[in-house]
Amino acid sequence: MEKKIPQNTITRDVKYLAEPTGNIYETVVILSKRANQIALAEKKELAKKLEDFRTEHDTMEEVFENKEQIEISKYYERQPKPDLVAISEFEAGELYYRTANTDEA
């Protein structure tokens, strides 16, 4: 089941985003770390798919005419941005996060 993630940035209530952690700065750190994880995973996946098209002697004509490679690239361009995915997961309660223990003995 695919969840509906907005393609464009939407205005959000900062108080609502800060509710789960109690601190907007903690929320921003959690969201940025998750967005980085998503972006890295997508980058690896795209590189793996495009590796199939790599040859030792690519000419400029071959690069511009490879329709499958262009379609794969366009697919990833249409995907929602990693930060929007992270926010959607956070709002749905799908992210697991924990804070470091700050007790000093």
N, C-alpha and C positions, 0 to 999 in steps of 0.2 A: 504494500500500500504506500503510494507516494504521497507525501504531505505537501500542502500548498505553501510555498515560500514566495514572498513577494519578490519581483524582479527589480523593483525600484526602492529607494530609501523612503521610509515613511516616518512621520513624526511620532515619537514615543514619549510617554510620561516617565521622566527620570525617577520619580518617587516609586512608580510601579516596578521599574527595573531593579531598584535598590532594595525592595522588600525582602527577597529571599536571603540576602547576605546582611542586610542592615546597613550597608555602606556602598555608595555608588562607585567608589574607587575600587573596591574589591570586585564588584560586578564587572567593571571595565577590564580589570586584569584577567578575570575568568573568561570573558568574551574574547579578548584579544588572543589569549593563549589557545582557545579552541579554534578561532578563525585561522590562526597560523597552522594548527594541526590539519585542518581541512584543506587549506591552500597547498601545503606540502604533499598531502596525499593525492590531490588532484594533479599536481605537477608531476609526481612520480608516475601516475597512471597514464597521463598524456605522453610523457617521454617514452614509456614502455610501448604504447600503441604506435607512436611515430617512428620508433626504432625499426619496425618492420619495413619501413619505406626507405631507410637509409641505405645508400650504396656507396662504394668507394669513389665512383666517378660520376657524381651528379652533374648534369649540365643545367644551365639556367632554364632551358626549355622543359626538361623533365621536372624540375621543381615547380614551375608554374602550371604544368598540365596534369599534375597528379590529383585527380578529382576526389579519390577516397581520402587522401591526406587532408585536402581542403575541407571535406565534410566532417572529418573528425575534429579538426580545429574549430569549425563553426559550432559544432555541438558543444564543445567546452566553453566557447564564448557566450553561448546562450544560457549556460547554467547560472543559477543565482550566485552572487558573490559570497565568499566564505564568511564575511562578517554578518550577512543577512541570515545565513544558515545557522551560525552560532547563536544569534539572538533568538531565532525561532526555536532552536533546541532548548535554550535557557528558559524561555517563556513557557514551553511545554513541560518543563521539569525533567528533561531527558539528560541533563548534564550532571555528572557526579563530580563534585569538587570538595576539597577539604582544606582547612587552614592549618598552618604549622602551629604547633604548641608553643605559645609565647611565655609559658611559666618559667620564671628565673628562680633557681634555688639558692 
